[in-house]
Amino acid sequence: MSTPTESVQLPVLRTPLPGPRSQAIIEQDHRYVSPSYTRAYPFVMQRGSGAMVEDPDGNLFLDLNAGVAVCSTGHAHPRVVEAIQRQAAEFLHICAADFYYPQLPALAEKLNQLAPGDAPKRVHFGNSGAEAVEGAVKVAFHATRRQKLIAFFGSFHGRTVGALSVTASKAKQRAGFGRQALDVTHIPYANCYRCPYNLTPETCGAFESKGPHCARVVEEVLFRTTVPPEECAAIVVEPVQGEGGYLVPPPSFLQTLRSIADRYGVLVIADEVQCGMGRTGKMYASEHFDFVPDLLASAKGIASGMPLSVTIARADLMNWTPGAHASTFGGNPVAIAAALATIELLEGGLVARAAELGDRLLEGLRELQRKHSLIGDVRGKGLMLAMELVKDRQTKEPAVDERDRFELECYRRGLLVIACGVSTIRLSPPLVINEAQCDFALDTFDQVLATLRT
């Protein structure tokens, strides 16, 4: 027998929101759970299928968030569930730091084939994006014997102490935790809509061989002033910046960083935790830019919701000795089973689907931009899309209150979206979303945008 979320493909709201069962869970959560979690509106998850989710009161919602780009194959994809159940019946856990099991090298070999670049690679397994980033940083430190890092304002690489040093997304993520643990210098990311240098792609060098100014700053400013290149281990960069606003850089940005790094023996770490695993219409976002990093951090969509992350590095860099780095739970066999099933589905058509439906949604967002002046910018790749809300298109003053109201009004209409950046709405739906659901989302956006100007 199918569940409601399997048979219904568009939202159905049966109670006022939140309903009584949801409200009881929210009150229990407020009493016992850490208050550090951020919830924009009171949705409570009960079950899901595909791109549809249901709350405990029987209300059905269309999910355009996918657990922050995690549920790449949709909620409870039957092939992923079957793989999890099959592996769970065999064994739930064995520590990869101490013993061998076939699932670990099988996934490592597959990732070796999928990750950008032709050089042989090795893989270290963890549980979260923060672990993958910290693993990449440790590899860089170990391989170069250098200690300084360069990263970007707006970046999000995790909340553990090391990853938090590289993160520069929101001040509240650092407030109260003392000085950063790592020696990191941050510079502006390539934000062509809000260039911090007041340049344009036509005037900054983005279309010239020298590359954009925002990348050249590394060599022309940092390496001459505060970061001696012989002490710099790595540049840490998101090929498409996530929490900072779903920012898509010009291809020359990443290529210029790559060239500068090569001249000084500096490594480049690509954080593809949010933008990887088919999200942008390529398996890894780096592929859009002909960009090959030395190390790559991947998590979120890699296992359709199971906790798994990987640090992928050139084999000549990940040459540390036994005991140098390990994890009790990293590479859990049940999570790996989910990852192998996920990759089969991605290669079997979901990556191409992300590109196709991403184009459909992007064009729809552009039509809304032409209609609603509240939308200042529309951008993205594949099913990693965003619209930035502004009070005035000339001044580009962020429409923060309107952005918050937009989230809430969508929820009240059965649509789940969340924000990023200062005043941006992000779209990161499951890659199994269909055309009718895309059209419903666009129609809902149209309705909500109309209410925000009245």
C-alpha positions as CSV (number, residue, x, y, z in Angstrom):
1,M,0.0,0.0,0.0
2,S,1.4,3.4,-0.9
3,T,1.8,6.1,1.6
4,P,0.2,9.6,1.0
5,T,3.6,11.0,0.0
6,E,4.0,8.3,-2.7
7,S,0.6,8.9,-4.3
8,V,0.3,12.7,-4.0
9,Q,2.7,14.8,-6.0
10,L,1.6,18.3,-4.9
11,P,0.9,19.9,-1.5
12,V,-2.2,19.1,0.5
13,L,-2.8,21.1,3.7
14,R,-5.4,19.6,6.0
15,T,-4.9,21.6,9.3
16,P,-3.7,25.0,10.3
17,L,0.0,25.1,10.5
18,P,1.6,23.9,12.6
19,G,-1.0,21.2,13.4
20,P,-1.5,20.0,17.0
21,R,0.8,17.0,16.8
22,S,3.5,19.1,15.2
23,Q,3.1,21.7,17.9
24,A,3.5,19.1,20.7
25,I,6.8,17.9,19.1
26,I,8.0,21.5,18.8
27,E,7.3,22.2,22.4
28,Q,9.2,19.0,23.4
29,D,12.1,20.1,21.2
30,H,12.2,23.5,22.8
31,R,12.4,21.9,26.2
32,Y,15.1,19.4,25.6
33,V,17.1,20.2,22.5
34,S,20.0,22.6,22.1
35,P,18.7,26.1,21.3
36,S,21.6,26.6,18.8
37,Y,19.6,25.1,15.9
38,T,18.1,27.5,13.5
39,R,14.5,26.9,12.3
40,A,12.9,29.5,10.0
41,Y,9.4,28.1,10.4
42,P,7.7,25.3,12.3
43,F,7.7,22.3,9.9
44,V,8.0,18.9,11.5
45,M,9.0,15.9,9.4
46,Q,7.1,12.6,9.7
47,R,7.8,10.8,6.5
48,G,8.8,11.5,2.9
49,S,8.8,10.1,-0.6
50,G,10.5,11.6,-3.6
51,A,10.2,15.4,-3.4
52,M,7.1,15.2,-1.1
53,V,7.2,15.2,2.7
54,E,4.5,14.8,5.3
55,D,4.1,16.2,8.8
56,P,2.6,14.4,11.8
57,D,-0.8,16.0,11.1
58,G,-1.1,14.7,7.6
59,N,-0.1,17.9,5.8
60,L,1.8,17.2,2.6
61,F,4.6,19.6,1.4
62,L,6.8,20.0,-1.6
63,D,10.4,20.0,-0.5
64,L,12.7,22.4,-2.3
65,N,15.4,22.0,0.3
66,A,16.2,18.3,0.5
67,G,17.7,18.5,3.9
68,V,20.0,21.2,2.6
69,A,21.0,19.4,-0.6
70,V,21.4,16.1,1.2
71,C,18.5,13.9,-0.1
72,S,19.8,13.9,-3.7
73,T,17.8,10.9,-4.8
74,G,14.7,12.1,-3.0
75,H,13.2,10.9,0.3
76,A,13.3,7.2,0.9
77,H,14.2,6.2,-2.7
78,P,13.3,2.5,-2.8
79,R,16.7,1.4,-4.3
80,V,18.6,3.3,-1.6
81,V,16.3,1.9,1.1
82,E,16.7,-1.6,-0.2
83,A,20.5,-1.2,-0.2
84,I,20.5,0.0,3.4
85,Q,18.2,-2.8,4.5
86,R,20.3,-5.4,2.7
87,Q,23.6,-4.2,4.3
88,A,22.0,-3.8,7.8
89,A,21.0,-7.4,7.7
90,E,24.7,-8.4,7.1
91,F,26.5,-6.2,9.6
92,L,25.9,-2.6,10.9
93,H,29.4,-1.6,11.8
94,I,33.1,-2.5,11.8
95,C,35.8,0.1,12.3
96,A,37.7,0.9,9.2
97,A,40.6,2.0,11.2
98,D,41.2,-1.5,12.5
99,F,39.7,-4.0,9.9
100,Y,39.0,-4.5,6.2
101,Y,35.7,-4.9,4.6
102,P,34.8,-4.8,0.8
103,Q,32.4,-1.9,0.8
104,L,35.2,0.6,1.7
105,P,37.6,0.1,-1.2
106,A,34.6,-0.4,-3.6
107,L,33.4,3.1,-2.9
108,A,36.9,4.5,-2.8
109,E,37.6,3.1,-6.3
110,K,34.4,4.5,-7.6
111,L,35.2,8.0,-6.2
112,N,38.7,7.7,-7.7
113,Q,37.0,7.4,-11.1
114,L,34.4,10.2,-10.5
115,A,36.5,12.9,-8.9
116,P,38.0,15.6,-11.3
117,G,41.5,14.9,-12.6
118,D,43.3,12.0,-14.1
119,A,45.9,11.5,-11.3
120,P,45.5,8.5,-9.0
121,K,43.7,9.4,-5.8
122,R,43.1,8.1,-2.3
123,V,40.0,8.5,-0.1
124,H,39.6,9.0,3.6
125,F,36.1,8.5,5.1
126,G,34.3,10.6,7.7
127,N,30.8,11.4,8.8
128,S,30.2,15.1,8.0
129,G,31.2,17.9,5.7
130,A,33.2,19.5,8.5
131,E,35.2,16.3,8.9
132,A,35.9,16.1,5.2
133,V,37.2,19.7,5.2
134,E,39.3,19.2,8.2
135,G,40.7,16.0,6.7
136,A,41.6,17.9,3.6
137,V,43.3,20.6,5.6
138,K,45.3,18.0,7.6
139,V,46.4,16.4,4.3
140,A,47.6,19.8,3.1
141,F,49.5,20.5,6.3
142,H,51.1,17.1,6.3
143,A,52.0,17.1,2.6
144,T,53.4,20.7,2.4
145,R,54.7,21.1,6.0
146,R,53.1,24.6,5.9
147,Q,50.5,26.0,8.2
148,K,48.7,29.0,6.6
149,L,45.5,28.9,4.7
150,I,43.5,31.2,2.4
151,A,39.7,31.1,2.3
152,F,36.8,33.3,1.3
153,F,34.3,35.6,3.0
154,G,30.8,34.0,2.8
155,S,32.2,30.5,2.9
156,F,30.8,27.8,5.1
157,H,33.0,24.8,5.8
158,G,31.6,23.5,9.0
159,R,31.3,24.3,12.7
160,T,33.9,22.1,14.4
161,V,36.8,24.2,15.7
162,G,39.2,23.7,12.7
163,A,36.5,24.0,10.0
164,L,35.1,27.0,11.8
165,S,38.4,28.8,11.4
166,V,38.0,28.4,7.6
167,T,34.3,29.4,7.7
168,A,33.4,33.1,7.3
169,S,29.7,33.0,6.8
170,K,28.0,34.6,9.8
171,A,29.6,36.3,12.9
172,K,27.2,34.4,15.2
173,Q,28.8,31.1,14.2
174,R,32.0,32.3,15.8
175,A,30.7,34.5,18.6
176,G,31.7,33.3,22.1
177,F,34.2,30.6,20.9
178,G,37.5,32.6,21.1
179,R,40.1,33.0,18.5
180,Q,40.3,30.8,15.5
181,A,42.3,27.6,15.8
182,L,44.0,27.8,12.4
183,D,45.9,30.6,10.7
184,V,43.5,31.6,8.0
185,T,43.3,34.7,5.9
186,H,39.9,35.5,4.2
187,I,39.3,37.5,1.1
188,P,36.1,38.3,-0.9
189,Y,34.7,35.5,-3.1
190,A,33.8,36.1,-6.8
191,N,30.4,37.8,-6.4
192,C,29.7,39.4,-9.7
193,Y,26.3,40.8,-8.6
194,R,27.9,42.6,-5.6
195,C,31.5,42.9,-6.5
196,P,33.4,44.2,-3.4
197,Y,35.9,45.9,-5.6
198,N,33.2,47.7,-7.6
199,L,34.3,46.1,-10.9
200,T,32.5,44.1,-13.5
201,P,33.5,40.9,-15.4
202,E,34.3,43.2,-18.3
203,T,36.7,45.4,-16.3
204,C,38.1,43.0,-13.7
205,G,40.1,40.8,-16.0
206,A,37.6,37.8,-15.9
207,F,37.6,37.6,-19.7
208,E,41.3,38.2,-20.0
209,S,44.3,35.8,-19.6
210,K,45.3,37.5,-16.4
211,G,42.1,36.4,-14.7
212,P,39.7,38.3,-12.4
213,H,40.9,40.7,-9.8
214,C,39.3,38.8,-6.9
215,A,41.5,35.8,-7.7
216,R,44.7,37.8,-8.4
217,V,44.4,39.4,-5.0
218,V,46.0,36.2,-3.6
219,E,49.2,36.8,-5.5
220,E,49.2,40.6,-5.9
221,V,48.2,41.4,-2.3
222,L,48.3,38.5,0.2
223,F,51.6,36.9,-1.0
224,R,53.2,40.4,-0.8
225,T,51.9,41.4,2.6
226,T,50.4,39.0,5.1
227,V,50.7,35.4,3.7
228,P,54.2,34.4,2.7
229,P,53.6,31.9,-0.1
230,E,56.3,29.6,1.2
231,E,54.2,29.3,4.4
232,C,50.8,28.8,2.7
233,A,49.6,25.2,2.6
234,A,46.3,25.6,0.7
235,I,43.6,27.7,-0.7
236,V,40.1,26.4,0.4
237,V,37.3,27.3,-2.0
238,E,33.8,26.3,-2.8
239,P,33.4,26.0,-6.6
240,V,29.9,27.3,-6.1
241,Q,29.6,29.1,-2.8
242,G,26.7,27.7,-0.8
243,E,25.7,29.4,2.4
244,G,27.2,32.7,1.1
245,G,24.4,33.0,-1.4
246,Y,24.7,30.2,-4.0
247,L,27.3,32.3,-5.9
248,V,28.5,31.0,-9.3
249,P,31.9,32.5,-10.1
250,P,33.2,33.1,-13.6
251,P,35.2,30.1,-14.8
252,S,38.4,32.1,-14.8
253,F,38.1,32.7,-11.0
254,L,38.9,29.0,-10.2
255,Q,41.3,28.6,-13.1
256,T,43.3,31.7,-11.9
257,L,43.4,30.4,-8.4
258,R,44.7,27.1,-9.8
259,S,47.5,28.8,-11.8
260,I,48.6,31.0,-8.8
261,A,48.7,28.0,-6.5
262,D,50.8,26.0,-9.0
263,R,53.3,28.8,-9.2
264,Y,54.0,28.7,-5.5
265,G,53.5,25.1,-4.6
266,V,50.2,25.8,-2.8
267,L,47.5,23.2,-2.8
268,V,43.8,23.9,-3.7
269,I,41.0,22.3,-1.7
270,A,37.6,22.2,-3.3
271,D,34.8,22.1,-0.8
272,E,32.1,20.3,-2.8
273,V,30.0,19.3,0.3
274,Q,27.0,21.2,-0.9
275,C,27.6,21.6,-4.7
276,G,28.8,18.1,-5.4
277,M,27.2,14.8,-6.2
278,G,25.1,15.8,-9.2
279,R,23.6,18.9,-7.6
280,T,24.7,21.3,-10.3
281,G,24.1,19.1,-13.3
282,K,27.6,17.6,-13.2
283,M,28.8,15.0,-10.7
284,Y,31.1,17.7,-9.3
285,A,30.7,21.4,-9.7
286,S,34.4,21.8,-10.5
287,E,33.7,20.2,-13.9
288,H,31.7,23.3,-15.0
289,F,34.9,25.3,-14.8
290,D,37.5,22.9,-16.1
291,F,39.0,23.1,-12.6
292,V,40.9,20.3,-11.0
293,P,41.6,20.7,-7.3
294,D,44.3,18.8,-5.4
295,L,41.9,17.7,-2.7
296,L,38.1,17.6,-2.6
297,A,35.7,17.4,0.3
298,S,32.3,15.7,-0.4
299,A,29.4,14.9,1.8
300,K,25.6,15.8,2.0
301,G,24.2,14.2,-1.2
302,I,26.8,11.4,-1.4
303,A,24.6,8.9,0.5
304,S,21.0,10.3,0.1
305,G,20.8,11.2,3.8
306,M,23.0,8.7,5.5
307,P,25.9,10.3,7.4
308,L,29.0,9.9,5.2
309,S,31.7,12.2,4.0
310,V,34.9,11.7,2.1
311,T,38.2,13.5,1.6
312,I,39.6,12.8,-1.8
313,A,43.2,13.6,-2.5
314,R,45.9,13.0,-5.0
315,A,47.6,9.8,-4.0
316,D,51.0,11.4,-3.8
317,L,49.6,13.8,-1.2
318,M,47.7,11.3,1.0
319,N,50.8,9.4,1.8
320,W,50.7,9.6,5.6
321,T,51.5,6.7,7.8
322,P,49.1,4.4,9.7
323,G,47.6,6.2,12.7
324,A,48.0,9.7,11.3
325,H,44.3,10.1,10.7
326,A,41.3,7.8,11.2
327,S,37.6,7.7,12.3
328,T,35.6,5.2,14.3
329,F,32.4,5.6,12.3
330,G,33.7,7.1,9.1
331,G,32.9,4.7,6.2
332,N,30.1,2.9,8.0
333,P,29.1,0.0,5.8
334,V,25.4,0.9,5.8
335,A,26.2,4.5,4.8
336,I,28.5,3.2,2.1
337,A,25.7,0.9,0.8
338,A,23.5,4.0,0.5
339,A,26.3,5.9,-1.3
340,L,26.9,3.1,-3.9
341,A,23.1,3.0,-4.6
342,T,23.0,6.8,-4.8
343,I,25.9,7.0,-7.3
344,E,24.2,4.3,-9.5
345,L,21.1,6.5,-9.6
346,L,23.0,9.7,-10.2
347,E,24.9,8.1,-13.1
348,G,21.7,6.4,-14.3
349,G,20.0,9.7,-15.1
350,L,19.6,12.0,-12.1
351,V,22.7,14.2,-12.9
352,A,21.3,14.8,-16.4
353,R,17.9,15.4,-14.9
354,A,19.3,18.0,-12.6
355,A,20.7,19.9,-15.6
356,E,17.5,19.6,-17.5
357,L,15.1,20.6,-14.8
358,G,17.5,23.2,-13.5
359,D,17.3,24.9,-16.9
360,R,13.5,24.8,-16.6
361,L,13.5,26.3,-13.1
362,L,16.1,28.9,-13.9
363,E,14.1,30.2,-16.9
364,G,11.0,30.3,-14.7
365,L,12.9,32.3,-12.1
366,R,14.1,34.8,-14.8
367,E,10.5,35.3,-15.9
368,L,9.6,36.1,-12.3
369,Q,12.5,38.5,-12.1
370,R,11.1,40.3,-15.1
371,K,7.8,40.5,-13.4
372,H,8.8,41.3,-9.8
373,S,11.2,44.1,-9.0
374,L,11.9,42.5,-5.6
375,I,14.1,39.9,-7.3
376,G,17.5,41.6,-7.9
377,D,19.4,38.5,-9.2
378,V,18.8,35.0,-10.3
379,R,21.7,32.5,-10.6
380,G,22.7,28.9,-10.3
381,K,23.7,25.7,-11.9
382,G,21.5,22.6,-12.3
383,L,19.3,22.3,-9.2
384,M,21.4,24.6,-7.1
385,L,19.6,27.8,-7.8
386,A,18.9,31.1,-6.0
387,M,17.1,34.4,-6.2
388,E,18.4,37.3,-4.3
389,L,15.8,39.8,-3.0
390,V,16.5,43.5,-2.9
391,K,14.5,46.6,-1.9
392,D,15.7,48.5,-4.9
393,R,17.5,47.2,-8.0
394,Q,19.7,50.3,-8.3
395,T,21.0,50.4,-4.7
396,K,20.7,46.6,-4.3
397,E,19.7,47.1,-0.7
398,P,19.1,43.6,0.7
399,A,15.5,42.8,1.4
400,V,16.1,40.8,4.5
401,D,12.6,41.1,6.0
402,E,11.0,40.3,2.7
403,R,13.2,37.2,2.4
404,D,12.1,36.0,5.8
405,R,8.5,36.6,5.0
406,F,8.9,34.8,1.7
407,E,10.1,31.6,3.5
408,L,7.2,31.7,5.9
409,E,4.6,32.4,3.2
410,C,5.9,29.5,1.1
411,Y,5.6,27.2,4.1
412,R,2.0,28.3,4.6
413,R,1.3,27.3,1.0
414,G,2.9,23.9,1.4
415,L,6.3,24.7,-0.1
416,L,9.6,24.3,1.9
417,V,12.4,26.6,1.0
418,I,15.2,28.1,3.1
419,A,17.5,31.1,2.8
420,C,21.2,31.7,2.4
421,G,23.4,34.7,2.1
422,V,22.0,38.0,3.3
423,S,18.7,38.1,1.4
424,T,18.8,35.1,-0.9
425,I,16.3,32.2,-1.3
426,R,18.0,29.0,-2.3
427,L,16.5,26.1,-4.2
428,S,18.1,22.7,-3.7
429,P,15.3,20.2,-4.3
430,P,15.7,16.4,-4.6
431,L,17.0,15.6,-8.0
432,V,13.9,13.5,-8.6
433,I,11.6,16.5,-8.7
434,N,9.3,16.5,-11.7
435,E,8.0,19.2,-14.1
436,A,4.7,19.6,-12.5
437,Q,6.3,20.2,-9.1
438,C,8.7,22.7,-10.6
439,D,5.8,24.6,-12.2
440,F,3.9,24.5,-8.9
441,A,6.9,26.0,-7.1
442,L,7.2,28.8,-9.7
443,D,3.4,29.6,-9.4
444,T,3.7,29.7,-5.6
445,F,6.7,32.0,-5.8
446,D,4.7,34.3,-8.1
447,Q,1.8,34.4,-5.6
448,V,4.1,35.0,-2.6
449,L,6.1,37.7,-4.4
450,A,2.9,39.6,-5.2
451,T,1.9,39.6,-1.5
452,L,5.3,41.0,-0.4
453,R,4.7,44.3,-2.3
454,T,1.2,44.9,-1.0
